[in-house]
């Protein structure tokens, strides 16, 4: 372990060695970045009130390891996207900037050569061995017009799951659901068969909020719908998921549950921030969202009802004869771009990429995610075991994990419960059956300008149909209204991008 008291000498030595031996760090090159002793300015997102300060021993240890001074500009999540827009408008960039949301301005900046094109760099295993391990599918997801402008921050693909009161299932003699029909039967039993055995009619099946990506989008995938966009088998062209019969089946399933009182009557207005409340209070027994939510619910539930048992399953099949299907994440949470205004030469670019590549070594990832071994955490039998909860020690590495990119931390986490272990198993299992969004990287200029209005049309139609305010015929009319207000042009533009995408086998 590097002695943190020798920071100044070691940083200089490490930087000299790194930039003297790695391709792209030419000591004789005059540039805005000192290639012999680089200082890299990084704009990233902060989830904590107190992010790691410049004098943090963990940050200093990380700097020693990667061979560069890392100046982080931590921006709170609530104002981050606005800060990106402001930065691009001013044209004064850091060396490395996190793009959290791919807005129309980000798309235009990429097209206008504001950011370095990293497409070829990310396949150069000789120069950048860690970055070259990036998933081609995820790089495709973040690409714009077939070019990759960023280094994505990897996230778990198979996160979806059904969170359920296992003790209620046991009380009713039911098994964990495996099919859509099983799920319906569970919701009905949780509503009408007194699952908490208190002799009162005071429970219902599933909590649904205005955030429909949890229940509706997962149900649609389980029913066989595409993930946002799919290829119509008859025409061979892309079409949005809500134009498919399987998506309509999912809507009808939720509508039936709503009409029968199996889900909350205020689903059309229920705030997602209150999603857990009815579960924790023992009023409802099912949530369809991210599997990891089960762990947090279980921890909170123990303080309220020690007899409650929370369980989770990754998916249900359409029927016994159907193959499993799961709704994945995009596989990333934002990506880091390198602006040409601040990184002017390819030598500077390669130097920065070498530093980012080295930050993906296991040693650096462990620092960013856990801190310094035997200071911020301990390891027992090769398993990360005891992260100290001292606020000052946590602050030393707060938000540094936001700089983790392609790879995931290597330390094995000690499971706090059997449920936590099961969640990890489920997430790995889900990966086998993911239904990818084939159109993830495509850009529609019409959608870039009319997206909010178009989304509002279909979001409202979805909700109104599920709560019985409009008929199936009315719903189809809303699809036509979506088309008339720009949707037809969006479909045409997405299909043009699809046909021009050489990376997709058609």
ZIQUI-V266151 format. One record per residue. N is the residue number from 1. RES is the residue in one small letter. SS is DSSP state (alpha for helix, beta for strand, coil for the rest). Layout:
n={N,N}
res={RES,RES}
ss={SS,SS}
This chain:
n={1,2,3,4,5,6,7,8,9,10,11,12,13,14,15,16,17,18,19,20,21,22,23,24,25,26,27,28,29,30,31,32,33,34,35,36,37,38,39,40,41,42,43,44,45,46,47,48,49,50,51,52,53,54,55,56,57,58,59,60,61,62,63,64,65,66,67,68,69,70,71,72,73,74,75,76,77,78,79,80,81,82,83,84,85,86,87,88,89,90,91,92,93,94,95,96,97,98,99,100,101,102,103,104,105,106,107,108,109,110,111,112,113,114,115,116,117,118,119,120,121,122,123,124,125,126,127,128,129,130,131,132,133,134,135,136,137,138,139,140,141,142,143,144,145,146,147,148,149,150,151,152,153,154,155,156,157,158,159,160,161,162,163,164,165,166,167,168,169,170,171,172,173,174,175,176,177,178,179,180,181,182,183,184,185,186,187,188,189,190,191,192,193,194,195,196,197,198,199,200,201,202,203,204,205,206,207,208,209,210,211,212,213,214,215,216,217,218,219,220,221,222,223,224,225,226,227,228,229,230,231,232,233,234,235,236,237,238,239,240,241,242,243,244,245,246,247,248,249,250,251,252,253,254,255,256,257,258,259,260,261,262,263,264,265,266,267,268,269,270,271,272,273,274,275,276,277,278,279,280,281,282,283,284,285,286,287,288,289,290,291,292,293,294,295,296,297,298,299,300,301,302,303,304,305,306,307,308,309,310,311,312,313,314,315,316,317,318,319,320,321,322,323,324,325,326,327,328,329,330,331,332,333,334,335,336,337,338,339,340,341,342,343,344,345,346,347,348,349,350,351,352,353,354,355,356,357,358,359,360,361,362,363,364,365,366,367,368,369,370,371,372,373,374,375,376,377,378,379,380,381,382,383,384,385,386,387,388,389,390,391,392,393,394,395,396,397,398,399,400,401,402,403,404,405,406,407,408,409,410,411,412,413,414,415,416,417,418,419,420,421,422,423,424,425,426,427,428,429,430,431,432,433,434,435,436,437,438,439,440,441,442,443,444,445,446,447,448,449,450,451,452,453,454,455,456,457,458,459,460,461,462,463,464,465,466,467,468,469,470,471,472,473,474,475,476,477,478,479,480,481,482,483,484,485,486,487,488,489,490,491,492,493,494,495,496,497,498,499,500,501,502,503,504,505,506}
res={x,x,x,x,x,x,x,x,x,x,x,x,x,x,x,x,x,x,x,x,x,x,x,x,x,x,x,x,x,x,x,x,x,x,x,x,x,x,x,x,x,x,x,x,x,x,x,x,x,x,x,x,x,x,x,x,x,x,x,x,x,x,x,x,x,x,x,x,x,x,x,x,x,x,x,x,x,x,x,x,x,x,x,x,x,x,x,x,x,x,x,x,x,x,x,x,x,x,x,x,x,x,x,x,x,x,x,x,x,x,x,x,x,x,x,x,x,x,x,x,x,x,x,x,x,x,x,x,x,x,x,x,x,x,x,x,x,x,x,x,x,x,x,x,x,x,x,x,x,x,x,x,x,x,x,x,x,x,x,x,x,x,x,x,x,x,x,x,x,x,x,x,x,x,x,x,x,x,x,x,x,x,x,x,x,x,x,x,x,x,x,x,x,x,x,x,x,x,x,x,x,x,x,x,x,x,x,x,x,x,x,x,x,x,x,x,x,x,x,x,x,x,x,x,x,x,x,x,x,x,x,x,x,x,x,x,x,x,x,x,x,x,x,x,x,x,x,x,x,x,x,x,x,x,x,x,x,x,x,x,x,x,x,x,x,x,x,x,x,x,x,x,x,x,x,x,x,x,x,x,x,x,x,x,x,x,x,x,x,x,x,x,x,x,x,x,x,x,x,x,x,x,x,x,x,x,x,x,x,x,x,x,x,x,x,x,x,x,x,x,x,x,x,x,x,x,x,x,x,x,x,x,x,x,x,x,x,x,x,x,x,x,x,x,x,x,x,x,x,x,x,x,x,x,x,x,x,x,x,x,x,x,x,x,x,x,x,x,x,x,x,x,x,x,x,x,x,x,x,x,x,x,x,x,x,x,x,x,x,x,x,x,x,x,x,x,x,x,x,x,x,x,x,x,x,x,x,x,x,x,x,x,x,x,x,x,x,x,x,x,x,x,x,x,x,x,x,x,x,x,x,x,x,x,x,x,x,x,x,x,x,x,x,x,x,x,x,x,x,x,x,x,x,x,x,x,x,x,x,x,x,x,x,x,x,x,x,x,x,x,x,x,x,x,x,x,x,x,x,x,x,x,x,x,x,x,x,x,x,x,x,x,x,x,x,x,x,x,x,x,x,x,x,x,x,x}
ss={coil,coil,coil,alpha,alpha,alpha,alpha,alpha,alpha,alpha,alpha,alpha,alpha,alpha,alpha,alpha,alpha,alpha,alpha,alpha,alpha,coil,coil,coil,coil,coil,coil,coil,coil,coil,coil,coil,coil,coil,coil,coil,coil,coil,beta,beta,beta,beta,beta,beta,beta,beta,coil,coil,coil,coil,coil,coil,coil,coil,coil,coil,alpha,alpha,alpha,alpha,alpha,alpha,alpha,alpha,alpha,alpha,coil,coil,beta,beta,beta,beta,beta,beta,beta,beta,alpha,alpha,alpha,alpha,alpha,alpha,alpha,alpha,alpha,alpha,alpha,alpha,alpha,alpha,coil,coil,coil,coil,coil,beta,beta,beta,beta,coil,coil,coil,coil,alpha,alpha,alpha,alpha,alpha,alpha,alpha,alpha,coil,coil,coil,beta,coil,coil,coil,coil,coil,alpha,alpha,alpha,coil,coil,coil,coil,coil,coil,coil,alpha,alpha,alpha,coil,coil,alpha,alpha,alpha,alpha,alpha,alpha,alpha,coil,beta,coil,coil,beta,coil,coil,coil,beta,beta,beta,beta,coil,coil,coil,coil,coil,beta,beta,beta,beta,beta,beta,alpha,alpha,alpha,alpha,alpha,alpha,alpha,coil,coil,coil,coil,coil,coil,beta,alpha,alpha,alpha,alpha,alpha,alpha,alpha,alpha,alpha,alpha,alpha,alpha,alpha,coil,coil,coil,coil,coil,coil,coil,coil,coil,coil,coil,beta,beta,beta,coil,coil,coil,coil,coil,coil,coil,coil,alpha,alpha,alpha,alpha,alpha,alpha,alpha,alpha,alpha,coil,coil,coil,coil,coil,beta,beta,beta,coil,coil,coil,coil,coil,coil,beta,beta,beta,alpha,alpha,alpha,coil,alpha,alpha,alpha,alpha,alpha,alpha,alpha,alpha,alpha,alpha,alpha,alpha,alpha,alpha,alpha,coil,coil,coil,beta,coil,coil,coil,coil,coil,coil,coil,coil,alpha,alpha,alpha,coil,coil,alpha,alpha,alpha,alpha,coil,coil,coil,beta,beta,beta,beta,beta,beta,beta,coil,coil,alpha,alpha,alpha,alpha,alpha,alpha,alpha,alpha,alpha,alpha,alpha,alpha,coil,coil,coil,coil,coil,beta,beta,beta,beta,coil,coil,coil,beta,coil,coil,coil,coil,coil,coil,coil,coil,beta,beta,coil,coil,coil,coil,beta,beta,beta,beta,beta,beta,coil,beta,coil,coil,coil,coil,coil,coil,alpha,alpha,alpha,alpha,alpha,alpha,alpha,alpha,alpha,alpha,alpha,alpha,alpha,coil,coil,coil,alpha,alpha,alpha,alpha,alpha,alpha,alpha,alpha,alpha,coil,coil,beta,coil,coil,coil,beta,coil,beta,beta,coil,coil,beta,beta,coil,coil,coil,coil,coil,coil,alpha,alpha,alpha,alpha,alpha,coil,coil,coil,coil,alpha,alpha,alpha,alpha,coil,coil,coil,coil,coil,coil,coil,coil,beta,beta,coil,coil,coil,coil,alpha,alpha,alpha,alpha,alpha,alpha,alpha,alpha,alpha,alpha,alpha,alpha,alpha,alpha,alpha,alpha,beta,beta,coil,coil,coil,coil,coil,coil,coil,coil,coil,alpha,alpha,alpha,alpha,alpha,alpha,alpha,alpha,alpha,alpha,alpha,alpha,alpha,alpha,alpha,alpha,alpha,alpha,alpha,alpha,alpha,alpha,coil,coil,coil,coil,coil,alpha,alpha,alpha,alpha,alpha,alpha,alpha,alpha,alpha,alpha,alpha,alpha,alpha,alpha,alpha,alpha,alpha,alpha,alpha,alpha,alpha,alpha,alpha,alpha,alpha,alpha,alpha,alpha,coil,coil,coil,coil,coil,coil,coil}
